[in-house]
Amino acid sequence: MIRDEGKESEQLGSGALASGMLQDFRQLSVPLWARMLVLGMVGIVFVSDVVLIAILFLQDVGFGTPALLTPKVPERWLSSAVTLLSSIFVPVVVVAYLVFAETGVNALRKKSNEILSRLIPECLREIRFPSLNEKLVVEVSPTTSHSTRCRYSLSGCQNGSTKRIDLVVSINVRKAGIVVLVRLQESLSVVDAYNSILINLRHTLEGAKREGYTLMEAPAIEKIDNQSFVALVLLRPLSNDFLWDPAQKLHFAQDFATFCHSLVSEGWDAVLS
């Protein structure tokens, strides 16, 4: 079978262009007053059309004749009605989208927060560890409705030993960051502790690398409640339509849950404290 590569390239280009235009349209930020103004104008036009249709109908059947007793309803008013209503159908749809759809910066921040505060915790609470005596406990730090950064504390009990690890996830529209916080032991320097973590989490970090994450090579230190933590920072680029694609968002949350499962399993003895 002969393939028309030129035609396929043209179709792919058209699809990419349409996707880009849709993405730009979604990110429009329309002020509330402008939305209400346009909605009011379209409402006036719609009501005027309905009144005009009613007048045409009454002119044809007679103002004093009940519509149900008319032997045959003339076609002129019906044709006019279809023409008028079809002419405003597309504007009504566009205006309805602009008025009721979530667009602009606030919509992007809200969608980011929904992933962090709802979707990721749901996936984390589905994690099961046969070796743990109890179900893994997931604590989510309080977030505002527009927060794009969230902290998760995972803790579990195994053979009477309770351990915990903290992670911070941030979503910046086209980039995601994961920070793994490991308590710094007083007997180790920052560099030695960092290298030890890399050795004990080889499998977990290799899996993250295959999913597109990049590990920052320089160790970082964070202090929380007067305690020092070694921070492993992983960054991953996101596609342009990530926040608008449910499949990509679910994959991100499930992949993060898998990362946490591997992190706890592999690092229980050497990393968690």
C-alpha positions as MATLAB code, in Angstrom:
seq = 'MIRDEGKESEQLGSGALASGMLQDFRQLSVPLWARMLVLGMVGIVFVSDVVLIAILFLQDVGFGTPALLTPKVPERWLSSAVTLLSSIFVPVVVVAYLVFAETGVNALRKKSNEILSRLIPECLREIRFPSLNEKLVVEVSPTTSHSTRCRYSLSGCQNGSTKRIDLVVSINVRKAGIVVLVRLQESLSVVDAYNSILINLRHTLEGAKREGYTLMEAPAIEKIDNQSFVALVLLRPLSNDFLWDPAQKLHFAQDFATFCHSLVSEGWDAVLS';
ca = [
       0.000    0.000    0.000;
       1.370    3.400   -1.003;
       1.254    6.020    1.727;
       0.856    9.668    0.936;
       3.431   11.105    3.326;
       2.714   14.659    2.236;
      -0.971   14.284    3.036;
      -0.217   12.646    6.403;
       2.177   15.456    7.306;
      -0.470   17.997    6.363;
      -3.044   16.234    8.544;
      -0.624   16.061   11.478;
       0.191   19.733   11.046;
      -3.499   20.634   10.980;
      -4.109   18.554   14.103;
      -1.254   20.226   15.954;
      -2.508   23.653   14.874;
      -6.040   22.871   16.049;
      -4.717   21.551   19.375;
      -2.627   24.692   19.848;
      -5.583   26.957   19.055;
      -7.768   25.037   21.508;
      -5.102   25.349   24.192;
      -4.835   29.106   23.609;
      -8.622   29.443   23.732;
      -8.773   27.572   27.028;
      -6.269   29.946   28.566;
      -8.238   33.056   27.666;
      -8.970   35.232   30.662;
     -12.252   37.069   30.100;
     -13.303   39.614   32.780;
     -16.621   38.954   34.471;
     -18.141   42.264   33.318;
     -17.310   41.417   29.693;
     -18.900   37.982   30.053;
     -22.082   39.458   31.478;
     -22.213   42.155   28.781;
     -21.912   39.658   25.935;
     -24.392   37.310   27.600;
     -26.893   40.171   27.935;
     -26.480   41.169   24.286;
     -26.999   37.610   23.081;
     -30.014   37.297   25.362;
     -31.572   40.429   23.848;
     -30.999   39.096   20.317;
     -32.492   35.736   21.236;
     -35.603   37.265   22.783;
     -36.009   39.571   19.778;
     -35.858   36.591   17.440;
     -38.487   34.722   19.428;
     -40.792   37.766   19.387;
     -40.284   38.199   15.634;
     -41.090   34.548   15.021;
     -44.260   34.876   17.096;
     -45.334   37.967   15.135;
     -44.777   36.211   11.800;
     -46.772   33.236   12.990;
     -49.689   35.351   14.171;
     -49.691   37.306   10.916;
     -50.031   34.109    8.924;
     -52.642   32.284   11.024;
     -54.535   35.402   12.048;
     -54.437   37.181   15.357;
     -57.902   35.955   16.311;
     -57.519   32.339   15.166;
     -56.279   29.732   17.668;
     -53.146   28.014   16.309;
     -54.548   24.512   16.960;
     -57.666   25.223   14.857;
     -55.656   26.393   11.819;
     -56.044   23.822    9.012;
     -52.524   24.212    7.705;
     -49.687   26.093    9.352;
     -47.937   28.209    6.704;
     -44.288   27.441    6.021;
     -43.000   31.025    5.909;
     -42.808   31.502    9.645;
     -41.246   28.061   10.125;
     -38.500   28.820    7.567;
     -37.883   32.178    9.171;
     -37.689   30.587   12.616;
     -35.118   28.030   11.509;
     -33.023   30.704    9.799;
     -33.055   33.044   12.781;
     -32.331   30.393   15.387;
     -29.550   28.767   13.342;
     -27.884   32.152   12.865;
     -27.477   32.655   16.612;
     -26.765   29.036   17.579;
     -22.964   29.270   17.287;
     -22.728   32.641   19.101;
     -24.868   31.260   21.929;
     -22.601   28.215   22.296;
     -19.449   30.369   22.314;
     -20.907   32.828   24.808;
     -22.105   29.980   27.063;
     -18.572   28.573   27.082;
     -17.006   31.948   27.855;
     -19.484   32.616   30.660;
     -19.480   29.239   32.401;
     -16.138   27.644   31.491;
     -13.122   27.913   33.765;
     -10.422   29.783   31.880;
      -7.404   31.940   32.559;
      -4.765   31.833   35.297;
      -7.155   31.010   38.148;
      -8.437   27.969   36.258;
      -4.889   26.668   35.769;
      -4.078   27.127   39.454;
      -7.309   25.441   40.492;
      -6.656   22.455   38.245;
      -3.129   22.151   39.649;
      -4.502   22.214   43.181;
      -7.096   19.529   42.392;
      -4.291   17.163   41.404;
      -2.300   17.890   44.564;
      -5.087   18.003   47.147;
      -7.502   15.382   45.818;
      -6.171   13.104   43.074;
      -2.713   12.324   44.479;
      -3.959   11.585   48.049;
      -6.599    9.235   46.619;
      -3.925    7.294   44.734;
      -1.578    7.266   47.734;
      -4.248    5.810   50.021;
      -4.652    2.871   47.647;
      -1.059    1.728   48.286;
      -0.788   -1.624   50.049;
       2.313   -3.057   51.764;
       2.104   -6.753   52.766;
       5.105   -6.295   55.089;
       3.474   -3.501   57.101;
       1.335   -4.330   60.102;
      -1.064   -1.526   59.285;
      -2.156    0.433   56.244;
       0.175    3.228   55.185;
      -0.938    6.512   56.740;
      -1.046    9.506   54.393;
      -1.119   13.036   55.777;
      -1.605   16.008   53.460;
      -0.533   19.457   54.540;
      -3.300   22.079   54.461;
      -3.490   23.883   51.146;
      -5.451   26.823   49.850;
      -7.741   26.420   46.858;
      -5.066   27.906   44.579;
      -1.937   26.339   46.070;
       0.360   24.646   43.547;
       2.632   23.046   46.171;
       1.685   20.336   48.649;
       3.485   18.262   51.291;
       2.743   14.599   51.962;
       3.799   12.601   55.025;
       3.836    8.817   54.668;
       4.154    6.680   57.790;
       3.801    2.996   58.569;
       4.519    0.374   61.210;
       6.534   -2.809   60.684;
       7.428   -5.195   63.518;
       6.746   -2.540   66.110;
       8.860    0.067   64.309;
       7.072    3.166   63.053;
       8.797    5.191   60.357;
       7.938    8.223   58.282;
       9.074   10.122   55.218;
       7.978   13.464   53.795;
       7.634   14.493   50.161;
       6.757   17.801   48.530;
       5.154   17.978   45.086;
       4.776   21.142   43.042;
       3.104   21.673   39.662;
       4.083   24.729   37.642;
       1.881   24.321   34.534;
       4.602   22.800   32.325;
       6.911   21.370   34.975;
       6.469   19.106   37.987;
       8.857   18.807   40.890;
       9.184   16.148   43.588;
      11.286   16.749   46.696;
      12.078   13.739   48.896;
      12.997   14.835   52.432;
      15.261   12.458   54.361;
      16.215   13.263   57.934;
      19.907   14.114   58.203;
      21.755   12.008   60.735;
      24.142   13.936   62.964;
      26.959   11.461   62.334;
      26.936   12.059   58.566;
      27.879   15.023   56.451;
      25.445   16.299   53.837;
      27.454   14.803   50.962;
      27.829   11.402   52.656;
      24.128   11.298   53.518;
      23.198   12.241   49.959;
      25.439    9.552   48.437;
      24.049    6.978   50.863;
      20.506    7.829   49.794;
      21.421    7.467   46.129;
      22.878    4.020   46.776;
      19.934    2.775   48.832;
      17.333    4.095   46.368;
      18.952    2.942   43.126;
      15.885    1.070   41.866;
      13.443    3.846   42.759;
      15.521    6.586   41.157;
      16.116    4.515   38.024;
      12.370    4.056   37.646;
      11.821    7.792   38.053;
      14.456    8.456   35.400;
      12.645    6.186   32.949;
       9.439    8.172   33.562;
      11.125   11.383   32.495;
      12.357   12.754   35.830;
      15.754   14.407   36.160;
      17.569   14.196   39.494;
      19.361   17.351   40.590;
      22.933   16.258   41.273;
      23.742   18.826   43.950;
      22.383   17.911   47.416;
      20.046   20.381   49.081;
      19.274   20.988   52.744;
      15.910   21.994   54.199;
      15.062   22.773   57.809;
      11.609   21.940   59.150;
      10.758   22.444   62.821;
      14.460   22.887   63.679;
      15.307   19.564   62.033;
      17.626   19.225   59.050;
      16.651   17.172   56.010;
      18.565   16.144   52.918;
      16.414   16.973   49.911;
      16.410   14.925   46.718;
      14.953   17.115   43.964;
      13.463   15.520   40.855;
      12.061   17.565   37.966;
       9.879   16.464   35.079;
       8.553   18.460   32.086;
       4.815   18.377   31.403;
       3.009   18.625   28.086;
       1.244   21.834   27.120;
      -2.228   20.345   27.670;
      -1.380   18.405   30.845;
      -3.759   20.324   33.108;
      -6.636   19.830   30.638;
      -6.110   16.114   29.946;
      -7.667   13.764   32.567;
      -5.637   10.774   31.350;
      -2.320   12.575   31.814;
      -3.299   13.837   35.255;
      -4.365   10.380   36.417;
      -1.155    8.861   35.058;
       0.912   11.461   36.906;
      -0.861   10.761   40.218;
      -0.671    6.980   39.829;
       2.981    7.150   38.803;
       3.756    9.249   41.884;
       1.984    6.661   44.058;
       4.108    3.931   42.453;
       7.207    6.028   43.149;
       6.205    6.329   46.814;
       5.521    2.568   47.018;
       9.006    1.833   45.695;
      10.522    4.496   47.941;
       9.013    3.046   51.110;
       9.735   -0.584   50.139;
      13.350    0.003   49.122;
      14.265    2.597   51.693;
      12.492    1.324   54.811;
      15.672    0.338   56.641;
      18.198    2.797   55.205;
      16.221    5.944   54.361;
      13.029    6.203   56.416;
      13.307    7.334   60.025;
];
